[in-house]
Amino acid sequence: MIALVLGGNGFIGSHLVDKLLAKGHRVRVFDKYEEHYRRPLAGVDYRFGDFGNRGLLADALDDIDTVFHLINTTLPKTSNDDPAFDVQSNVIETLFLLEQCVSRKIGKLVFTSSGGTIYGRPAALPIAEDSPTEPECSYGITKLTIEKYLALFNHLYGLDYTIVRPSNPYGSRQNPAGIQGAISVFLGRVARNEPIEIWGDGEVVRDYIYVDDLAAGIYKAATMAAPERIFNLGSGAGHSLNQIVEAIRTVTGRDARVEYRAKRAFDVPQIYLDIALARKALDWAPVTSLETGIGKTWQFIEELQRRND
């Protein structure tokens, strides 16, 4: 495989690059920035540019047979602030990518969608791939729109594709000082001796998947022959934020302080994914327990602190 990883210097993308290299594939990365937490890897062809720079993106597609699309220019929390930008920078530019893939006869495109935002408020749990899709933020709408265009391009032009819908990933190289990724952000606050901030009573339930397991699932989606095209990738179980805090206390040995804030209206009370299809069709399942994953993430954050001291 000669793979192009769009967003390969990001949190999830960098772990997918590791997986591809470990399997002996040739890898090219297209991203706006260098990796934040480590130096460039030997053997990787790095190309730098904005997703909207069509000339640079087209050049990056030369001689590629498999494309992994992990780029997204917005976040779920802020995407409603400027839906037009969300559509222009994600949907429109992805349409250009799909056109290029067709004209270059790219063998396969794997798109990283969203296992949370596209479903909205679930009517039943766990959520399977055929559950209703009622996104409540622009981020989820644009992800779902891209999914529909992939099906259209397959119908019209035969573009082969697979969609993965991850739950909430966490692990090394996720920004512990950021605004996304509860486990990493909570651990970052514990490391800095700051209180953990929780919106609401802490009983919001989410599905958390360790990033190495997610990368393995994305890889399987590209390499396994399966008639299905859409796969949930999660742990298959839900944990409340309060449970996450208790697990953090156990793993770190720290007395993590919590400050509860007013509940946010847009927070879905519970969501976790049914991963039975991925188990069956992709021969994939997560292997990292919550406690083990938190421990590995904590090691990464402690190492970051030692570097910065």
LINQUI-V88031 format. One record per pair of residues at least 4 apart in sequence whose ideal C-beta (glycine too) atoms are under 6 Angstrom apart, sorted by the first residue. I is the first residue (numbers start at 0). GAP is how many residues later the second one is. D is the distance in Angstrom with one decimal. If there is no record, write none. Layout:
BEGIN
<<I GAP D> <I GAP D>>
END
This chain:
BEGIN
<<0 24 4.3> <0 65 5.2> <1 24 4.7> <1 62 5.5> <1 63 5.1> <2 17 5.4> <2 22 5.5> <2 24 5.4> <2 63 4.8> <3 24 4.9> <3 56 6.0> <3 60 4.4> <3 63 5.0> <4 8 5.3> <4 11 5.9> <4 12 5.7> <4 24 5.2> <4 63 4.7> <5 24 5.2> <5 63 5.0> <5 64 5.9> <5 65 4.6> <6 6 4.4> <6 24 5.8> <6 63 3.7> <6 64 4.1> <7 5 4.1> <7 9 5.0> <7 21 3.3> <7 23 5.7> <8 22 4.0> <8 25 6.0> <8 26 4.5> <10 162 5.3> <10 163 4.7> <11 58 5.8> <11 157 6.0> <12 57 4.7> <13 21 5.7> <13 159 5.6> <14 196 4.9> <14 200 4.1> <15 199 4.6> <15 202 5.5> <16 10 5.6> <18 196 4.6> <18 200 4.9> <19 5 4.5> <19 7 5.0> <20 6 6.0> <26 17 5.1> <27 17 4.1> <28 15 5.8> <28 17 5.1> <29 17 4.8> <29 30 4.3> <31 18 5.6> <36 136 5.0> <39 6 5.9> <46 13 4.5> <48 4 4.3> <48 7 3.5> <50 20 4.9> <50 42 5.3> <51 41 5.2> <53 42 5.6> <57 42 5.7> <60 39 5.5> <60 43 5.8> <64 42 4.3> <65 41 5.8> <65 42 5.0> <65 156 5.8> <66 39 5.8> <66 42 4.7> <67 42 5.0> <68 42 4.8> <69 42 4.7> <72 16 4.1> <72 17 5.8> <73 5 4.2> <73 12 4.9> <73 65 5.5> <74 105 5.8> <75 41 5.2> <75 61 5.2> <75 63 4.3> <78 7 5.0> <78 58 5.3> <78 59 3.9> <78 60 3.8> <79 57 5.5> <79 58 5.2> <82 55 4.3> <84 4 5.7> <85 4 5.9> <85 52 4.5> <85 56 5.3> <86 4 4.8> <87 4 5.1> <89 52 4.7> <90 51 5.2> <90 54 5.3> <93 52 5.2> <97 55 4.9> <99 4 5.9> <100 5 3.9> <100 8 5.7> <100 58 5.9> <101 55 4.6> <101 57 5.6> <107 52 4.7> <108 52 4.7> <109 52 5.1> <109 111 5.4> <109 112 4.8> <110 52 5.0> <111 52 5.6> <112 30 4.7> <112 34 5.8> <112 50 5.2> <112 52 4.8> <113 4 5.1> <113 26 5.9> <113 29 4.7> <114 50 3.8> <114 51 5.1> <114 52 4.6> <114 117 5.4> <114 119 5.7> <114 158 5.2> <115 155 5.7> <116 18 5.4> <116 20 5.7> <116 22 5.3> <116 23 3.1> <117 15 5.0> <117 17 5.2> <117 22 4.6> <117 25 5.4> <117 26 4.7> <118 8 5.3> <118 12 5.8> <118 14 5.9> <119 14 3.6> <119 15 5.4> <119 16 5.1> <120 147 5.3> <121 5 5.0> <121 149 5.7> <125 146 5.3> <125 147 5.7> <125 148 3.9> <126 4 4.6> <126 146 5.5> <126 147 6.0> <127 146 4.2> <128 101 4.9> <128 103 5.7> <128 148 5.9> <132 11 5.6> <134 5 2.8> <134 6 4.9> <134 9 6.0> <146 16 5.5> <149 11 4.6> <152 4 5.4> <152 6 4.3> <153 5 5.2> <161 59 4.5> <161 67 5.5> <162 67 4.6> <163 54 5.6> <163 57 5.2> <163 67 5.4> <163 69 5.1> <164 67 5.1> <165 48 5.5> <165 67 4.8> <166 40 3.6> <166 42 5.1> <166 67 3.3> <166 106 5.3> <167 38 5.1> <167 40 5.0> <168 40 5.4> <168 42 4.9> <168 45 5.0> <169 4 6.0> <169 11 5.5> <169 13 4.0> <169 14 5.3> <169 38 5.8> <169 127 5.9> <170 39 5.3> <170 40 3.4> <170 126 5.4> <171 128 3.7> <173 7 4.8> <173 10 4.1> <175 8 4.9> <175 11 5.9> <175 12 2.7> <175 125 5.1> <176 11 5.5> <180 4 5.7> <181 4 5.9> <183 113 6.0> <185 10 4.9> <185 62 5.8> <186 110 5.8> <186 111 5.6> <186 114 5.2> <187 113 6.0> <188 5 4.2> <188 7 5.2> <189 62 5.9> <189 64 5.1> <189 66 5.0> <190 110 5.1> <190 114 5.7> <194 62 4.2> <194 64 4.6> <195 60 5.7> <195 62 4.9> <196 62 5.4> <196 64 6.0> <197 4 4.8> <197 43 5.3> <197 60 5.8> <197 62 5.3> <198 62 4.9> <198 65 4.8> <199 4 5.9> <199 63 3.7> <201 39 4.4> <201 40 3.9> <202 37 5.1> <203 37 5.6> <203 63 5.5> <204 33 4.0> <204 35 5.1> <204 65 4.1> <206 27 4.2> <206 28 5.4> <206 31 5.7> <206 65 3.7> <206 66 5.2> <208 4 5.5> <208 5 5.1> <208 25 5.1> <208 26 5.2> <208 77 5.8> <209 78 3.8> <209 83 3.7> <212 73 3.9> <212 75 5.3> <213 19 5.7> <216 16 4.1> <216 67 4.9> <219 4 5.1> <219 62 4.2> <219 64 4.6> <220 10 6.0> <223 58 4.9> <225 55 4.0> <227 53 5.3> <230 46 5.9> <230 47 4.5> <231 41 4.1> <231 43 5.3> <233 39 3.7> <233 41 5.6> <234 51 5.4> <235 39 4.4> <237 34 3.6> <238 4 4.5> <238 5 5.7> <244 11 5.7> <244 13 5.9> <246 43 5.8> <246 44 5.9> <246 47 5.6> <247 4 5.8> <247 8 5.4> <248 7 5.2> <250 40 5.9> <250 43 4.7> <250 44 5.0> <250 47 5.9> <251 46 5.6> <274 4 6.0> <276 4 5.7> <277 4 4.8> <277 6 5.0> <278 6 5.2> <287 4 5.2> <287 5 4.7>>
END
